[in-house]
Amino acid sequence: MIRVLVVDDEHLVRSGLRLILEAAPDITVVGEAADGATALVETRRLHPDVVLLDVRMPGTDGLTAAPEVAAAGSKVIMLTTFDLDEYVHRALRGGAVGFLLKDTPPRDLAEAVRAVAAGNAMLAPTVTRRLISSFVERGPARRDAARRQLALLTGRELEIVREVARGYANAEIARRLGMSEPTVKAHVSRALAKLQVANRVQVAILVHDADLL
């Protein structure tokens, strides 16, 4: 069971997130907090696997709290209505491994919690595309090296990692390709292992380097 702490200054938002997450059979919400300082106290007390942390809150905001929450041993997903690059970069530098918008569909929210709990990064599609574009190294040598590495994949695995590079979560990839989520998850895991990369963002950068989109 994946243990989640929900942190947002709005009670209705916290309640909504709790309802969405607890509808999943493998996720339980172990606590709530309304600011970053309380989030850190509750993280140290409850030891959640994942902390959903709102970016903007009165007092100690999520971006300020994220490094200490991550240092306490929990995976951090930043959750916000503001899709701003300055938030994304600061959150990732502070130890967050996920960044989602509050209009993320319920199934994708649960999928993100699962992915992050399993050790993967999970970013909203629009965030992923912009973030990757700032890291991608262009040029024939880099492109050819990336293509040689991706040649290790089967045709189906390559098709799926291209969808990962477009920023889609497993649930959305499954819908787009007419597959089951467990099958997509298995293909992604095998692709990460073959490519020897740590997470979805790294494989997405590799696909962009190869200029395969």
N, C-alpha and C positions, 0 to 999 in steps of 0.2 A: 504494500500500500504506500503510495506517494503522499508524504505529509507536506501540506502547504500552509504558509502564513500569508494572509491577505492584508495589505497595508494601503489605506486610502483615507483621506480626511472626510470623505462623504459616506455616511452610513448606508445610504441606498446603493451606492456603488459596491461597497463591501458585501452587502447582502446579495446583490445580483451576482457578483463573482462567486460567492459561496454556493449559491443555487446551481450555477453553471458547472462548477468544478465537482460538486458532490453528486451530480447526476452521473458522473463517470464512475464505474465500479472499482477502479483502481486508484482513486484520488480521494483524500480526505482533508478538509480544512481544519487544522488543529488550533488556529487562533486568528485574531484580528488585531490591528493597531491603526491609530488615526494619525500618526506622525512618525518621523524617522527615529527619534529618540526612543519612543516606545517600541518601535520595530526591533531595534537592537536589543533591548531588554528581553522582549519576547523570543527573539531568535536564540539568545543564550539560554533562556529558560526551557523552550520547547524543542529546540534542535530540529527545525523543519528541514525537509530535503530541498524545498524550493520556497523562495519568498517572492511574492508578487508585490512590487514596490512602486507606488505612484511617484512620478517625477516631482510634481508641484504640490507641496503641502505647507501649511503654516508651521512656523518653528523650524525644526530640522527637516529639510526636504529630502526626497528620495536620492537625489544625486550625491548629497552630502553623506547620507547614511550608507549608501551602497558598499563602499570599500570596507567598512567595519562589519557589515552584515556578511559580506563574502568572506572576510577574514575569520568570522566566527564559524565558518564551515558550511554555510548554506549556499545553494545556487541562486542567483538573483536574476529575475526578469523585471525589467522596467516597464511600466504600463502608463501610457499617457495619451492625451488627446492631441498633443503637439508634436508633429512630425518634423523636428528641427535637427539639423546636422550637429549643432553644438551640443545638444542633449545626448545624441547617439555616441559621439566620440568621447565625451566626458564619462558617460555611463560605462562604455567598454573599457576605457582606461581605468575606471574605478573597480573593475572586477565583475561587472554584469556580463552574463552570457546570453541574455535574451533582451529584446526590445520590441514591444508590441504596442499597437494602437488600441484604444478602448473600443473601437468598432470592430475588432477582430471577431469573426464568427465563433460561436460557442465551441463547435467541434475543433476549430483550429487552436483555440485557447487551451483546451485539454491536451491536444497534440503537442503544443509547445511546452507545456508543463512536463509531459512524458519525455520529450526530446531532451530538455534541459536536465531533468533528473537522471537521464541515461548518460549525461556527459557531453551532449552536443550543444552547439550554439543555435539559437533560433531567433531570427529577426523578421519583422514585418516585410512583406515583399518590396514595398517602395523603399524602405530603409536599406534592404539588402542590395538593391540595384544601385543606389547612389553610393553606398559605402564601398562596394566592390569597385565601382568605376574610379574611386580615388586611390585604389591599391594596385589595379591592374597595370602590368608592365607591358607595353606594346613593343613590337619589333619582330622581325622574322625569326631570330634565334630563340627568343622566348616562346613564340608561337609554336615553333617546331618541337621544342623540348616538351611543351605542355601536351602537344598532340601525341608524341611518343609515349608519354606517361598514360594518357587516356586510352591508348591502344590496348592497354592491359584489360580493359573492360569488354564485356559482351555487348552486343547491340542493344539489348534491353537495358542493361545497366547504364550505358551511355545515354539512352533516351531519358532515363529517369534522372540522371545527374544534370542533364540539361534543364529539366524542370526545376530541380533544386536551385540551379543557377539563376532561374527566373524569379526565385524567391518564394516558391510555393511550398507549403507544409505537406506532410505525407497524405493527409486526408484529401487535400485539393488535387495532388498528383494522382491519387487513386481515382478520383472522379474524372479528371481530364483524360486519363489513359484507359479507363474501364477496367481497373484492377482493384483488388482488395487492399486495404491499408496494411495488413500484416505482410503481404507480398511486397508492397512498396518498401516497407521498413526493412525487410530482409535484403532487398536489392541495394538499398542505400548503405546498410551496414557492410555488405560485401564489397561495395565500391570503395568505401572509406578505407577498409582494410587493404584492398589491392593497391590503392593509390598512396597508402601510408600517410594519410592526412587525418587531423584530429577531429574535424567537425565540418558542418555543412558550409560554413562561410569559406573555409579553405578550399573545398572542392569546387565551390562556385567561382572562386577566383581563378582556379585552374582552367575551368571551362571557358571563362572570359579571356584568359591569356591565350587559349587555343583558338579564339575567335570562332567559336562553334555556335553562336546564337544568331 
